[in-house]
Amino acid sequence: MNIENTWLKYGLMFGGFSILSSLIFYYVMPIGVFTEGFISIIAMIVFMILAVREERKNHDIDSGFPFGTAFSTAFFTGFLGTVISTLFAIILFQLIDPSLVDVLTERTIEATESLMAKMNVPEDQLQSTIEQIETDMAGKFSPISLLQGLFFSGLILAVIAAIIALVFKKEPRIA
């Protein structure tokens, strides 16, 4: 198998997982936006590692496994899945269920209120934070904002891919 097939295969799987998990978290089993984000990041890392492991397994071990190959496999896997997830989010929030933005905003406010109450934050600061969340969330799910998030995700993906590549690279054997 060549590198294009590996990252494509795992990138599509990651994208599919992202879509399915989003639908479950939004409609079936709401778990909170913070937990959902954490699960998404862990899933992304797992799919990136699986892709790099498969690509390394398919390489001639005597010729090594270069950092560049490991990096590009990990990066493109994560990036493809993130692009698929972002495009799905745009379609979901703009065409399928625009009211979902209000639901997610309310869930975020509830989670923030709960956390701030546990920390004994003064009421005026709590209200200020809630107003800020309402303002921020209104634009967070616009297509432009989601596409900008894709750019910043690419930067984070590059760092994660570099770490994964450092772990999985292998120098060639010298005979």
Number of C-alpha atoms within 10 A of each C-alpha: 10 9 20 13 13 22 28 18 15 27 28 21 16 27 25 16 18 23 19 13 17 20 14 13 16 17 10 10 11 15 12 15 16 11 12 16 12 11 14 18 13 12 16 26 20 16 24 30 23 18 27 30 17 16 22 21 12 14 15 10 13 12 12 15 22 17 20 13 17 28 24 19 32 34 27 24 32 33 25 20 25 24 19 17 22 20 16 18 20 19 14 17 16 16 9 12 10 14 11 16 19 13 12 17 20 16 16 19 19 14 15 16 18 12 12 16 13 9 9 10 12 10 12 9 11 16 12 10 16 19 12 12 16 15 12 12 17 12 13 15 21 16 17 12 12 17 16 13 15 18 13 11 15 18 13 13 23 18 13 19 26 19 15 22 25 15 12 18 18 17 12 13 9 7 4
